[in-house]
Amino acid sequence: MTILKSTAAAASLLALSTGAVFADPALIFDLGGKFDKSFNESAFTGAQRWAEETGGSFDETEIQSDAQREQAIRRFAEAGNNPIIMAGFSWATPLSVVAPEYPELSFVIIDMVVDAPNVRSVVFNEHEGSFLVGMMAAMASETDVVSFVGGMDIPLIRRFACGYAQGVMAVSPDATVIANMTGTTPAAWNDPVKGSELTLSQIGQGSDVVFAAAGGTGVGVLQAAADEGILSIGVDANQNYLHPGQVLTSMLKRVDNAVYEAMSAGGAVETGFNVMGIENGGVGYALDEFNAELVSAEMQAAVDGAAASITSGSLAVHDYMSDETCPALEF
């Protein structure tokens, strides 16, 4: 585990050996790597945006195993980094241990809630964004069979799958949604070969649109879909560029905004519970030059209308995290 300093300017670095204290924010990535083209990379993009706009610098580190989690948080805390931001639900247990020991510092955890006075917990309404891309999948499908590949089989990923299936059924009640998870351990986030195998199996069952919510594993899903000539849907970051004209859209989960806002606030970041959904731009879908020809005006109007209905409260998407059932999908 190596701690790196990223900066947009030639700022002088303060060394611990001098007794000085780092005041820069810090970002800790989850397993799967900083350049997973998805969740972690979105977090890095937000940090980079903050550094480029402000000329500031931030420290960062990647871990190689779960055993390094508490050590990573503690090393930044001892250095005085503020705030310390960690991407991923698996940071909750070690953060619950470390945060009370450093009450003068602020911590930010993305995708999980830690109840402590100096912690900002950022969660997303993934089911809302997944509903929108599910609608798009159903409208784009020619076989009336679409599919989903998740990473680690946990309630959070089932929330993606359930929202996706609801969106599909809202457009095509007789459609078939095939859902598979990659595994039950953290290795499921970084197994593109398994992602490819699952996608090929789903294609064999008639799927012509596949949604990947699987971290680095999703790269294999999108590649297999492109190779076989079906459409795919990316996740978290905008992945449309990976296979122009073959990625229908990406379900945006604005982890980048969560990191950017935390770094902008610095040590004064507001702690407590923070929810990012369609209403405040926390989730949505990607439309750019790489998928513009795939998204018809009719499709965009339908999805934007659904987004407005979700915001107004007239359309409710079932949340698997609050009730571990899924009316549109069997796991």
N, C-alpha and C positions, 0 to 999 in steps of 0.2 A: 504494500500500500504506500504510494508516493503522493505527497502533498505538493501541488503545483500552484504557482501564482500566475493568474492571467491578468493582463493589463492592456489598456488601449493607449497608454501614454508611458513615457520613460520616467516612471515614478521611482523614487528611491525606496528601497526595501528596508524594513526594520528587522533586525535579527534578534532572535530570542537571546542569543549569547550576550547582547549588550544590556539585557534587562528591560528592553523596550517591549511594548505590548502591541500586537497587531490589532488594528481597529477595523480592518477590511471585513466585508461579509465573506462567508464561506459557503460553498456548495458541495454536498456529498451525493454522489450518484448511487443508484441502486445496482444490483447485479444485472448483468446484461451489457454493461459498458456505456461510456459516454456517447459513443457514436453508433447507437443502436438504430438510428434513423426513425426513432419513435419517441417513447416517453422520456428517457434520459436526455436524448439529444434536444428535445423541446425545452427541457430545463436549462440546458447549456445555452441554447439560443437566446432565452430570456436574459441570462446573465451577460452574455456577450452584448446584447442590445443595450443593457444598462451601462456596461463599461464603455462602449463606443459613444454613447450620448453624453456621458458625464466625465469621461477621461479617468474614471476611477479604476480600481483593480479589485479582484476577488481571488480568494484561494479556493482550490478545488481538490478533490481526491476521488479515486475509484477504489472500490473494494473488490476482493477476489472471493470472499467467503462470508457467510453470516457471522462467523466468529470475530470478524474485524469491526463489526458495527459499533459496539460501545467504545472501542479504542479510537475509532475515527472521530466520533463526536467529542470524546474527552480531549483529544489532542488539540482540536480547534478551540474548545472551551478554555483550555489552559493557556492557549496563545492569545486569548481575548478577542477572537473573531466575533463580529456582531453585526447582523444576526447570523446564525448558523442555520442553513437551509438544507433539508434532506428530502430527497425525492423517493417516495415509495412507502407503502403501508408497513413494511417489515422493520422500519425504524422505530416503531411505537414503543416496543419493550425497552430497548436500550435508552431511548430518549426519556422515558419515564424514570429511569434510574439517574441519568446524568443531569437533567434540567434542574431538579431541586437543589443540586449542589452548587449551581452557578446562578443564583437569583438575579444577579446584576446583568446577565446576558439575556438576549431574546433568541428563541429558537422557532423555526418554521418547519412543520412537517406536512408533506403533500400526500393526500390519499388516506389519511387516518386521523383519528382524533385522540389527542393526549390532553387530559384535563389537568393543566398546571397554569399558574398565573403568568408565567413567562413564555408560554408556547402559543403560537398561532397555528391552528389546525385548518388546513385548506382541503376541502373535499369538492367533488364535482358531481353534477347530475348526469352521469354518463348515459343513463337510460333515456334521457331526453334527446341527446344528440344521436344515439343509436336508433331511436325511433325514426328520426328524419332520414338517415341513410338506409334504413330498412324500407321506407317508402320508395326511395330511389331505386333500390335493388329490385323491388317488385315491378316497378314501372319499366325497368330496363330489361327484365328477364323475358326470354322467349320460350322458356321451358316450363315456367311456373314452379321451378325448383331453384332455391337459393340456399346458401350455406354460411356457416360461421366456424371459424377456427379460433379457439381461445388459447391462452397460455396456460398458466397454472390454474387448476380447477379450484377456485375460491369464490366466495359470494360476490366480490367485486366484479370478476369477469363474467359471472352468470348475470350480473346486472346489465352488462353490455349485450349479452346474447338475448336476454329477455326483452329488452327495449327494442332491439333489432327485429325480433320475431313479431312484436306487436305492430311495428311500422309496416312490415311486410303484409300482415293480415288486414291491416286497415285499408290497404289498396286492393289486395287479392285474397279474400277469405279462404279460398280453396287451395292456396299455394302450399308447397311443402318446404319446411325449413329444416335443414340438416345441421346439427351442431356437434362439434367434437372439441375436446380439450386436449392439449398437448401432453400434460402430465400433472403430477401432484407435488412436485418439488420445485425449488427455484430454478433448476436447470431447464424447466419448460419455457422460460423467457428467452432462451438463447439456443434454440435448436431448429435452425432453418431447414435442415434435412427432414426432420419429422413434420414440420409445417408443410413442406412440399408433398410428402407422402399422404398426409391427411387430405390435402387439397385434391390430389389425383384421385383418391378414393371417392371424394364427394362428387367430382366431375363424372366419375363412373356411374354415379347414382342419378345423374341428370342435372346437377347444379351448373348454372351458367353465370352466376354472380356469387363471389365469396367475400365475406367480411372478416378481416383478421384483427383480433385484439389480443396480441401475443408478444409484444415487445420485439426483440430481435428475431424471434421465430417467424414473425409476420413477413420478414423479407423473403423467406422461402415460399410463403403462401403467395405473395404477389408475383414472384418469379415463375412459379408453377402455373399460375393463372395466365400469365402473359405467354408462356411457352405453349399452352394448350388453346389459346385463343378465346378465353372467357374473360369476363370483367372481374375486377377486384375492387375492394374498398379498403383504404388505409386507415390508420388510427393515430390519435394523439397529435403528432406533427402532420403537416401537409405532405403526403407521400405521392401525390399525383405525378411528380416529376420522375419518379423511379421508372415508370413505364408509360410514357406519354401516349394518350389515346387508348389505353387499356385499363387504367385505374379510373373507375367511374367517379369516385370522389374519395375524400378522407374525412372521417369523423374527427373533427378538431376538438381536442381537449387542451385548453389553453394553459398548460403547465408553464409555458414561457411567460405568460402574463403574471402568473402567481409568483414566479421567481423575480421578474422585473419589478413588480410592485413591492415585494419584500425588500429587495436591495435598495430601491428608491427611498423607502422609509427608514432604512438603516436600523440603528438600535432603538428607534422610536416606533418600530413596526407595531401595529395594533394587534394585540394578542386575543385569544379566544377562538370561537368557531366561525369559519367563513365558508359559505357555500357559493360555488360558481356554476351557473346553469345557463340556459338559453337567455333568460331575462337580462343577465348582466354580461353577456358575451363570453361566458365560460366554456360553453360547448357550442358546436355548430357543424357546418359542413363546408368543404373547400370547393371553390369554383375559381379556376384560373385558365391560362392559355393551354394547359396540358389536358384539360377535360372538357373544355367549353363545347366541343362538338358532340360530346356524349350526353350532355345535360340539356334537354329540350326546354323550351319556354314553358310548356305545360308542366313538366316535371318540377322546374324551379318554382312556378306559381303554387303548385300543390304543397311543396315542402315549406315554402315561406308562409303559406297560409296556416299550415300545421304549427309552425314555430310561433306564429302570432297567437294561435289558440292555446298553446301551452303556456305562453306568457300571461295571457289573460285569465287562465284558470279554467277555461271552458273545455279544454282537453287535458285529461290526466293520464299520464303514462305510469303503469304499474311499476313500482320500485322493488326489485328483488331483495334489496338490502333491508327494507323495512318489513317485508313479509316474504319469507323464502319459498315462495310459490311462483309459478309463471303460467298465466292463463293461456299463453300462445305457444308454449314450447315445453316439451318433456326432456329432462336431462337424464 
